[in-house]
Amino acid sequence: MAKIAALKGVSRSHKISDSGPHSKRLKKRERPWVDVSDDELHVKRAKKGTGDRSKNLNGSPSKPSALESKKKAKIGHPSRHLANGTKQASIQEQRRELPITSGKDALLDEIRDNDVTILIGETGSGKTTQVPQYILESGISGKGMIAVTQPRKVAATSLATRVATEQNTSVGGLVGYSVRFDEASSEDTRIKYVTDGMLVRELLGDTLLSRYSVVIVDEAHERTLRTDLLLTNLKSIQKTRNAPADAKGKGSVAKLNPLKIVIMSATLDAEKFSKFYDNAKVIYVKGRQHPVTIYHTAISQPDFVDAAMRTFFQIHTDQPPGDVLIFLPGQEDIESLDKSIKLYADRLPKDSSGIVVCPMYAALPPGQQAKIFSPAPQNTRKCILATNIAETSITIPGIKYVIDTGKCKEKRYIARDSGTGFDTLLTKDITKSSAMQRAGRAGRESIGFCFRLYTEESFKALPDSAEPEIRRCALSSSLLQLKCLGQDLEQLDFMDKPDWEAIASALKTLYLLGAIDNQKHLTKLGRDMAVLPLEPHLARAVVASQECGCTLEIIDIVSVLSASSKLFFDSTDEREAAAEARRKFRHSSGDHMTILNVVRSYQEIVASENKSGRKEWCKKQFLNDRCLSEARDIRDQLREVCVRMGVDWRSSCGDDEQPVLRSLVRGLVQQAAFLQPDGSYKQLMGPSIVKIHPSSSLCDKKVPAIIYDELVYTSHIYARGVSSVPRKLIAEVSVFKNKNIG
Ligand SMILES: Nc1ncnc2c1ncn2[C@@H]1O[C@H](COP(=O)(O)OP(=O)(O)OP(=O)(O)O)[C@@H](O)[C@H]1O
């Protein structure tokens, strides 16, 4: 098999200097990192390879190509490099300089000759932006479209914009994208960047993905649940579409073109993927455009937020211009570091260059996320604080330094004895693959530096890659989609099979929601639920709202619940003022109707105020404008889906809360609890005793029965997002009929 070449250009020569205008302020002993270069970036990729089915596109590793020699020359002459950088080579020149360019023809030959191609190339080698364009320009895709899947929305939209620019068109024309709650494509679109979830959703209407002649699964190493569903479906679609003509018969399938699949990543277990696709060809692209120097800390840094701050200021005060990207596990850490950086920045001497901090996490509305791509004002350093949302695929212009805390949040399903369970987010160490992707965000425009806030030993001890989501996340939503495709999770050919417990729990959830019957067959209700781009329990509430005549209200509530950030701000400094503001919206039945009161007031403000007036109003009310504006986008999309389903989204129950609660109970049937004599609540569908969360408007009330959005585990088990509901509404739910709970 072809040997994997070591990452080119990782050099020990780029040392961070101790001197600098403010080095006294941050004494050396305070610095968390030491200079340790490494060349480990090639994680275990293709251990044994796949016999003669693998190939190195850029030739033998021991014999550098002309391009590599040129790159080495560049590395040896930083001044020349800088001169080139300042000139800002044209986009087409940049394209030609990408490492993948030298392997273009060979790559296209492989794709032409094989149904499935697995392409492994360093971060920044040009896979994601170039391969779709090569395929289009070569004519391999014929009249069909090329789909390029991404695990994250921001990557799909920003890549579409970049590739549209490279094609000298605007996004939505030749190059488009499609992500949940947003789409830019037209009849002219030939390359479409999509989230893997959107392509799975497309399967519902087009089970053979007939519009596409090539599907590129990018960042396949992330093994999201949707990627795995896609990999499985693509395999069977390809068997059907690429079958010999006599096996295809004379029906509509016979008219379909064969499907080509390309799987791409920088850090993939190539052997496993190759095996899954019947020993598919594995090809390698060596090299990246610019070198990245990596540093590890000498000792571990338990307070990684503090270590990140010190490292940032060390860079800011000692290092040449260049923006900084800091990877943190979640929104809370980002907010905390944001505050600390701003506080510390105020203490810098007046003549210091400025700092602009940009947070970046999934809960930020797309407009805010897009800010990270804008250049910082002159004489100012941009500091992006991001979760792993910025880890793969994206190129953020200006980033020269990456600080990697080594932490991320991972979704994990917690199974309960009752056969039910829930997803929770846990902070954990990243994988080698993530560390490599993070480092890869530097060095995309010129030489870069990555500061890992963990030791080299810790790095070596990290697992190669994350456990696939299918083995650790709730499956009800995917199970429902598969049921719509006539497929059974238990019987599908997955690369890694899900746990039986997780499948059983998902089946139970769908049964209780009425989406499947007791024979595990999809019901009409289940089919209607699957059309809505929502979690099954929320989709169930929307479907129920048609009967109850309150679709307008339920969509408003569900949109807020589907937004990725919290509606209310908790302010420790102004606790009383925040509580007072919240009281104004409070509804006696609890938190869901309270949300509706907020949305109604917000809608009035939106109608009467300009953007800054709206923001000011939100601030005064301790409401999160981001959450409300994201909810508005979700609401609009849900209304459109209703129109397509023939559902009247305008049907409204006015001020009567009963229909709203009745619809919510249908969806939250697994999240109901009854009051106990001691004042606690006992779950109806589980063994737990829960308390009402202090943030709830019902926290000091005792009501006979509640429904809730989620459980939070701290010193107690708390129910959050709570409404009081008459027992009879729960007794009405078909699974509880004849159970004497009214
Ligand atoms: N939006 C952008 N703005 C500026 N340059 C870009 C942009 N997108 C890509 N590039 C340039 O193209 C190079 C290749 O990017 P591409 O995303 O195709 O690489 P890749 O091999 O897919 O990397 P990764 O595995 O990290 O996604 C980048 O290193 C950068 O130099």
The ligand as an SDF file (V2000), in Angstrom:
LIG
                    3D

 31 33  0  0  0  0  0  0  0  0999 V2000
  -13.4300   31.2640    2.3680 N   0  0  0  0  0  0  0  0  0  0  0  0
  -12.1460   31.2540    2.0260 C   0  0  0  0  0  0  0  0  0  0  0  0
  -11.4260   32.3920    2.0090 N   0  0  0  0  0  0  0  0  0  0  0  0
  -10.1190   32.3860    1.6840 C   0  0  0  0  0  0  0  0  0  0  0  0
   -9.4360   31.2860    1.3400 N   0  0  0  0  0  0  0  0  0  0  0  0
  -10.0960   30.1340    1.3220 C   0  0  0  0  0  0  0  0  0  0  0  0
  -11.4860   30.0430    1.6660 C   0  0  0  0  0  0  0  0  0  0  0  0
  -11.8530   28.7610    1.5670 N   0  0  0  0  0  0  0  0  0  0  0  0
  -10.7570   28.0820    1.1890 C   0  0  0  0  0  0  0  0  0  0  0  0
   -9.7070   28.8930    1.0370 N   0  0  0  0  0  0  0  0  0  0  0  0
   -8.3180   28.5230    0.6570 C   0  0  0  0  0  0  0  0  0  0  0  0
   -8.3550   27.2270    0.0860 O   0  0  0  0  0  0  0  0  0  0  0  0
   -7.5770   26.3240    0.8530 C   0  0  0  0  0  0  0  0  0  0  0  0
   -8.1800   24.9450    0.7550 C   0  0  0  0  0  0  0  0  0  0  0  0
   -9.4200   24.9200    1.4140 O   0  0  0  0  0  0  0  0  0  0  0  0
  -10.2840   23.5790    1.4320 P   0  0  0  0  0  0  0  0  0  0  0  0
  -11.4140   23.8290    2.3630 O   0  0  0  0  0  0  0  0  0  0  0  0
  -10.6200   23.1560    0.0570 O   0  0  0  0  0  0  0  0  0  0  0  0
   -9.2430   22.5480    2.0470 O   0  0  0  0  0  0  0  0  0  0  0  0
   -9.5000   21.1010    2.6490 P   0  0  0  0  0  0  0  0  0  0  0  0
   -8.4120   20.2270    2.1440 O   0  0  0  0  0  0  0  0  0  0  0  0
  -10.8870   20.6580    2.3710 O   0  0  0  0  0  0  0  0  0  0  0  0
   -9.2840   21.3610    4.1720 O   0  0  0  0  0  0  0  0  0  0  0  0
  -10.1590   20.8790    5.4310 P   0  0  0  0  0  0  0  0  0  0  0  0
   -9.9650   19.4140    5.5520 O   0  0  0  0  0  0  0  0  0  0  0  0
   -9.5890   21.6410    6.5450 O   0  0  0  0  0  0  0  0  0  0  0  0
  -11.5600   21.2640    5.1190 O   0  0  0  0  0  0  0  0  0  0  0  0
   -7.5250   26.9460    2.2400 C   0  0  0  0  0  0  0  0  0  0  0  0
   -6.4000   26.5170    2.9650 O   0  0  0  0  0  0  0  0  0  0  0  0
   -7.4540   28.4240    1.9120 C   0  0  0  0  0  0  0  0  0  0  0  0
   -6.1470   28.7710    1.5620 O   0  0  0  0  0  0  0  0  0  0  0  0
  1  2  1  0
  2  3  1  0
  2  7  2  0
  3  4  2  0
  4  5  1  0
  5  6  2  0
  6  7  1  0
  6 10  1  0
  7  8  1  0
  8  9  2  0
  9 10  1  0
 10 11  1  0
 11 12  1  0
 11 30  1  0
 12 13  1  0
 13 14  1  0
 13 28  1  0
 14 15  1  0
 15 16  1  0
 16 17  2  0
 16 18  1  0
 16 19  1  0
 19 20  1  0
 20 21  2  0
 20 22  1  0
 20 23  1  0
 23 24  1  0
 24 25  2  0
 24 26  1  0
 24 27  1  0
 28 29  1  0
 28 30  1  0
 30 31  1  0
M  END
$$$$
